[in-house]
Amino acid sequence: MAEKKNNERRPSQSWSATKVLDCLAYFAIAFIAIALILRLIFKKHSPSVAAAFQSIGEAVAYIICIWLGFYWTRRKKNIWWFICWLVASVLIVVIYIFALSA
């Protein structure tokens, strides 16, 4: 008789959208935490380093939110959900780029 062995492993999928989002969320939290720590330690001596880490963390957090919003709108039947998501996402990206360059 063919018995299934308990120690046999099934091949797992190496990449998925959830795994990528989990990784991005981890690094976003790490960058924001580093920025807050640097801001506390150096206060006024090195605000540019803390601002750089904060900008990276915020950008990754925005990417995660936009990505998850896209997956949510894909499940909706009405096209207006997608159009609202698209307009909001474009506004976020454009305003964020202008805020960084100012």
Backbone as JSON Lines, residues from 0, in Angstrom:
{"i":0,"aa":"M","n":[0.83,-1.18,0.0],"ca":[0.0,0.0,0.0],"c":[0.88,1.25,0.0]}
{"i":1,"aa":"A","n":[0.38,2.24,-0.67],"ca":[1.11,3.51,-0.72],"c":[0.62,4.4,0.41]}
{"i":2,"aa":"E","n":[1.5,4.63,1.35],"ca":[1.16,5.49,2.47],"c":[1.88,6.82,2.31]}
{"i":3,"aa":"K","n":[1.21,7.84,2.72],"ca":[1.81,9.17,2.65],"c":[2.71,9.36,3.86]}
{"i":4,"aa":"K","n":[3.94,9.7,3.62],"ca":[4.88,9.9,4.7],"c":[4.67,11.29,5.31]}
{"i":5,"aa":"N","n":[4.79,11.35,6.62],"ca":[4.59,12.62,7.3],"c":[5.74,13.59,7.07]}
{"i":6,"aa":"N","n":[6.92,13.07,6.79],"ca":[8.06,13.96,6.66],"c":[8.26,14.47,5.24]}
{"i":7,"aa":"E","n":[7.41,14.09,4.31],"ca":[7.52,14.61,2.94],"c":[7.05,16.06,2.92]}
{"i":8,"aa":"R","n":[7.82,16.87,2.25],"ca":[7.44,18.28,2.13],"c":[6.89,18.54,0.76]}
{"i":9,"aa":"R","n":[5.87,19.35,0.75],"ca":[5.29,19.77,-0.52],"c":[6.05,21.0,-0.99]}
{"i":10,"aa":"P","n":[6.28,21.11,-2.29],"ca":[6.98,22.31,-2.77],"c":[6.13,23.55,-2.5]}
{"i":11,"aa":"S","n":[6.76,24.56,-1.95],"ca":[6.02,25.78,-1.66],"c":[6.34,26.85,-2.7]}
{"i":12,"aa":"Q","n":[5.41,27.74,-2.84],"ca":[5.58,28.84,-3.77],"c":[6.57,29.82,-3.14]}
{"i":13,"aa":"S","n":[7.59,30.19,-3.9],"ca":[8.64,31.03,-3.31],"c":[8.22,32.48,-3.18]}
{"i":14,"aa":"W","n":[7.48,33.04,-4.12],"ca":[7.06,34.43,-4.06],"c":[5.56,34.54,-4.24]}
{"i":15,"aa":"S","n":[4.97,35.4,-3.47],"ca":[3.55,35.72,-3.62],"c":[3.36,37.17,-3.24]}
{"i":16,"aa":"A","n":[2.23,37.71,-3.59],"ca":[1.96,39.11,-3.28],"c":[1.95,39.34,-1.77]}
{"i":17,"aa":"T","n":[1.43,38.39,-1.02],"ca":[1.39,38.53,0.42],"c":[2.78,38.55,1.03]}
{"i":18,"aa":"K","n":[3.66,37.69,0.54],"ca":[5.03,37.66,1.05],"c":[5.77,38.95,0.73]}
{"i":19,"aa":"V","n":[5.55,39.5,-0.44],"ca":[6.19,40.76,-0.81],"c":[5.67,41.89,0.07]}
{"i":20,"aa":"L","n":[4.36,41.94,0.29],"ca":[3.79,42.97,1.15],"c":[4.29,42.84,2.58]}
{"i":21,"aa":"D","n":[4.4,41.6,3.07],"ca":[4.93,41.4,4.41],"c":[6.35,41.93,4.53]}
{"i":22,"aa":"C","n":[7.16,41.67,3.52],"ca":[8.54,42.14,3.52],"c":[8.59,43.67,3.46]}
{"i":23,"aa":"L","n":[7.79,44.27,2.58],"ca":[7.76,45.72,2.49],"c":[7.29,46.36,3.79]}
{"i":24,"aa":"A","n":[6.29,45.77,4.42],"ca":[5.78,46.31,5.68],"c":[6.86,46.23,6.75]}
{"i":25,"aa":"Y","n":[7.61,45.15,6.78],"ca":[8.7,45.01,7.75],"c":[9.73,46.12,7.58]}
{"i":26,"aa":"F","n":[10.15,46.36,6.35],"ca":[11.16,47.39,6.13],"c":[10.61,48.8,6.34]}
{"i":27,"aa":"A","n":[9.33,49.02,6.05],"ca":[8.73,50.33,6.32],"c":[8.75,50.62,7.81]}
{"i":28,"aa":"I","n":[8.38,49.64,8.61],"ca":[8.39,49.82,10.06],"c":[9.82,50.04,10.55]}
{"i":29,"aa":"A","n":[10.76,49.29,9.99],"ca":[12.15,49.44,10.41],"c":[12.68,50.84,10.09]}
{"i":30,"aa":"F","n":[12.41,51.35,8.89],"ca":[12.89,52.68,8.53],"c":[12.26,53.77,9.37]}
{"i":31,"aa":"I","n":[10.97,53.65,9.64],"ca":[10.3,54.65,10.47],"c":[10.85,54.59,11.9]}
{"i":32,"aa":"A","n":[11.09,53.39,12.42],"ca":[11.66,53.26,13.77],"c":[13.06,53.86,13.84]}
{"i":33,"aa":"I","n":[13.88,53.61,12.83],"ca":[15.23,54.18,12.79],"c":[15.16,55.7,12.75]}
{"i":34,"aa":"A","n":[14.24,56.23,11.97],"ca":[14.09,57.68,11.88],"c":[13.71,58.28,13.23]}
{"i":35,"aa":"L","n":[12.79,57.63,13.93],"ca":[12.38,58.14,15.24],"c":[13.5,58.05,16.26]}
{"i":36,"aa":"I","n":[14.25,56.95,16.21],"ca":[15.38,56.81,17.14],"c":[16.44,57.87,16.86]}
{"i":37,"aa":"L","n":[16.78,58.07,15.58],"ca":[17.78,59.08,15.24],"c":[17.31,60.48,15.63]}
{"i":38,"aa":"R","n":[16.05,60.74,15.48],"ca":[15.51,62.05,15.85],"c":[15.63,62.27,17.36]}
{"i":39,"aa":"L","n":[15.4,61.22,18.15],"ca":[15.54,61.34,19.6],"c":[16.99,61.48,20.03]}
{"i":40,"aa":"I","n":[17.87,60.72,19.4],"ca":[19.28,60.73,19.81],"c":[19.96,62.04,19.44]}
{"i":41,"aa":"F","n":[19.82,62.45,18.2],"ca":[20.58,63.58,17.71],"c":[19.82,64.91,17.81]}
{"i":42,"aa":"K","n":[18.56,64.86,18.02],"ca":[17.68,66.02,18.11],"c":[17.93,67.03,17.0]}
{"i":43,"aa":"K","n":[18.85,67.97,17.17],"ca":[19.04,69.0,16.15],"c":[20.36,68.85,15.41]}
{"i":44,"aa":"H","n":[21.18,67.89,15.78],"ca":[22.5,67.76,15.17],"c":[22.45,67.09,13.8]}
{"i":45,"aa":"S","n":[21.56,66.15,13.62],"ca":[21.52,65.42,12.34],"c":[20.09,65.17,11.89]}
{"i":46,"aa":"P","n":[19.33,66.23,11.64],"ca":[17.94,66.0,11.22],"c":[17.82,65.46,9.8]}
{"i":47,"aa":"S","n":[18.83,65.64,8.96],"ca":[18.72,65.19,7.57],"c":[18.75,63.65,7.48]}
{"i":48,"aa":"V","n":[19.53,63.01,8.34],"ca":[19.58,61.54,8.32],"c":[18.24,60.98,8.77]}
{"i":49,"aa":"A","n":[17.7,61.53,9.85],"ca":[16.4,61.07,10.33],"c":[15.31,61.33,9.29]}
{"i":50,"aa":"A","n":[15.39,62.47,8.63],"ca":[14.39,62.79,7.6],"c":[14.49,61.83,6.42]}
{"i":51,"aa":"A","n":[15.69,61.41,6.08],"ca":[15.86,60.45,4.97],"c":[15.22,59.11,5.32]}
{"i":52,"aa":"F","n":[15.49,58.61,6.53],"ca":[14.88,57.34,6.93],"c":[13.37,57.47,7.02]}
{"i":53,"aa":"Q","n":[12.88,58.6,7.49],"ca":[11.43,58.8,7.58],"c":[10.81,58.85,6.19]}
{"i":54,"aa":"S","n":[11.46,59.49,5.24],"ca":[10.94,59.55,3.87],"c":[10.87,58.17,3.25]}
{"i":55,"aa":"I","n":[11.9,57.36,3.47],"ca":[11.9,55.99,2.93],"c":[10.77,55.18,3.56]}
{"i":56,"aa":"G","n":[10.64,55.27,4.87],"ca":[9.57,54.54,5.56],"c":[8.19,54.96,5.1]}
{"i":57,"aa":"E","n":[7.99,56.25,4.94],"ca":[6.69,56.74,4.48],"c":[6.41,56.29,3.05]}
{"i":58,"aa":"A","n":[7.4,56.34,2.19],"ca":[7.2,55.92,0.81],"c":[6.82,54.44,0.73]}
{"i":59,"aa":"V","n":[7.49,53.62,1.5],"ca":[7.16,52.18,1.5],"c":[5.77,51.96,2.08]}
{"i":60,"aa":"A","n":[5.41,52.71,3.12],"ca":[4.07,52.58,3.69],"c":[3.0,53.0,2.69]}
{"i":61,"aa":"Y","n":[3.25,54.07,1.93],"ca":[2.3,54.48,0.88],"c":[2.17,53.4,-0.19]}
{"i":62,"aa":"I","n":[3.28,52.8,-0.57],"ca":[3.24,51.74,-1.58],"c":[2.39,50.58,-1.1]}
{"i":63,"aa":"I","n":[2.56,50.19,0.15],"ca":[1.78,49.07,0.71],"c":[0.3,49.41,0.71]}
{"i":64,"aa":"C","n":[-0.04,50.62,1.13],"ca":[-1.46,51.01,1.16],"c":[-2.06,51.04,-0.24]}
{"i":65,"aa":"I","n":[-1.32,51.57,-1.19],"ca":[-1.82,51.63,-2.57],"c":[-2.0,50.22,-3.12]}
{"i":66,"aa":"W","n":[-1.04,49.35,-2.84],"ca":[-1.09,47.98,-3.33],"c":[-2.29,47.24,-2.74]}
{"i":67,"aa":"L","n":[-2.48,47.34,-1.43],"ca":[-3.61,46.67,-0.8],"c":[-4.94,47.24,-1.27]}
{"i":68,"aa":"G","n":[-4.98,48.55,-1.49],"ca":[-6.19,49.16,-2.03],"c":[-6.52,48.63,-3.42]}
{"i":69,"aa":"F","n":[-5.49,48.4,-4.23],"ca":[-5.71,47.84,-5.56],"c":[-6.31,46.45,-5.47]}
{"i":70,"aa":"Y","n":[-5.79,45.59,-4.57],"ca":[-6.35,44.25,-4.42],"c":[-7.79,44.3,-3.94]}
{"i":71,"aa":"W","n":[-8.11,45.26,-3.09],"ca":[-9.48,45.38,-2.59],"c":[-10.41,45.79,-3.72]}
{"i":72,"aa":"T","n":[-9.97,46.75,-4.57],"ca":[-10.84,47.21,-5.65],"c":[-11.01,46.15,-6.73]}
{"i":73,"aa":"R","n":[-10.06,45.24,-6.87],"ca":[-10.2,44.17,-7.87],"c":[-11.38,43.27,-7.55]}
{"i":74,"aa":"R","n":[-11.71,43.12,-6.29],"ca":[-12.82,42.25,-5.9],"c":[-14.18,42.9,-6.08]}
{"i":75,"aa":"K","n":[-14.21,44.19,-6.26],"ca":[-15.47,44.91,-6.42],"c":[-15.96,44.8,-7.86]}
{"i":76,"aa":"K","n":[-17.25,44.77,-8.03],"ca":[-17.84,44.65,-9.37],"c":[-17.99,46.0,-10.06]}
{"i":77,"aa":"N","n":[-18.09,47.06,-9.29],"ca":[-18.35,48.38,-9.83],"c":[-17.03,49.05,-10.23]}
{"i":78,"aa":"I","n":[-16.97,49.6,-11.43],"ca":[-15.75,50.22,-11.94],"c":[-15.42,51.51,-11.2]}
{"i":79,"aa":"W","n":[-16.43,52.14,-10.56],"ca":[-16.19,53.4,-9.87],"c":[-15.25,53.24,-8.67]}
{"i":80,"aa":"W","n":[-15.26,52.09,-8.04],"ca":[-14.3,51.83,-6.96],"c":[-12.87,51.92,-7.49]}
{"i":81,"aa":"F","n":[-12.65,51.32,-8.64],"ca":[-11.32,51.34,-9.25],"c":[-10.93,52.76,-9.67]}
{"i":82,"aa":"I","n":[-11.87,53.49,-10.24],"ca":[-11.57,54.86,-10.69],"c":[-11.2,55.74,-9.5]}
{"i":83,"aa":"C","n":[-11.96,55.63,-8.4],"ca":[-11.64,56.41,-7.2],"c":[-10.27,56.02,-6.65]}
{"i":84,"aa":"W","n":[-9.96,54.72,-6.63],"ca":[-8.64,54.27,-6.17],"c":[-7.54,54.84,-7.05]}
{"i":85,"aa":"L","n":[-7.75,54.82,-8.36],"ca":[-6.75,55.3,-9.31],"c":[-6.49,56.8,-9.11]}
{"i":86,"aa":"V","n":[-7.55,57.58,-8.98],"ca":[-7.4,59.03,-8.78],"c":[-6.66,59.3,-7.47]}
{"i":87,"aa":"A","n":[-7.06,58.63,-6.4],"ca":[-6.43,58.84,-5.1],"c":[-4.96,58.43,-5.13]}
{"i":88,"aa":"S","n":[-4.65,57.33,-5.79],"ca":[-3.27,56.85,-5.87],"c":[-2.39,57.82,-6.65]}
{"i":89,"aa":"V","n":[-2.9,58.32,-7.75],"ca":[-2.13,59.29,-8.55],"c":[-1.91,60.57,-7.76]}
{"i":90,"aa":"L","n":[-2.95,61.03,-7.06],"ca":[-2.8,62.23,-6.23],"c":[-1.74,62.04,-5.14]}
{"i":91,"aa":"I","n":[-1.76,60.89,-4.49],"ca":[-0.78,60.6,-3.44],"c":[0.63,60.63,-4.0]}
{"i":92,"aa":"V","n":[0.84,59.97,-5.13],"ca":[2.18,59.91,-5.72],"c":[2.65,61.29,-6.16]}
{"i":93,"aa":"V","n":[1.8,62.04,-6.82],"ca":[2.19,63.36,-7.31],"c":[2.48,64.32,-6.16]}
{"i":94,"aa":"I","n":[1.59,64.36,-5.18],"ca":[1.79,65.26,-4.04],"c":[3.02,64.85,-3.25]}
{"i":95,"aa":"Y","n":[3.24,63.57,-3.08],"ca":[4.42,63.1,-2.33],"c":[5.71,63.49,-3.06]}
{"i":96,"aa":"I","n":[5.74,63.35,-4.37],"ca":[6.93,63.75,-5.13],"c":[7.17,65.24,-5.02]}
{"i":97,"aa":"F","n":[6.1,66.04,-5.15],"ca":[6.25,67.49,-5.0],"c":[6.68,67.87,-3.58]}
{"i":98,"aa":"A","n":[6.19,67.18,-2.58],"ca":[6.58,67.47,-1.21],"c":[8.05,67.15,-0.96]}
{"i":99,"aa":"L","n":[8.55,66.09,-1.58],"ca":[9.96,65.74,-1.43],"c":[10.88,66.73,-2.13]}
{"i":100,"aa":"S","n":[10.44,67.23,-3.28],"ca":[11.29,68.14,-4.03],"c":[11.26,69.57,-3.49]}
{"i":101,"aa":"A","n":[10.27,69.89,-2.7],"ca":[10.15,71.26,-2.15],"c":[11.06,71.49,-0.98]}
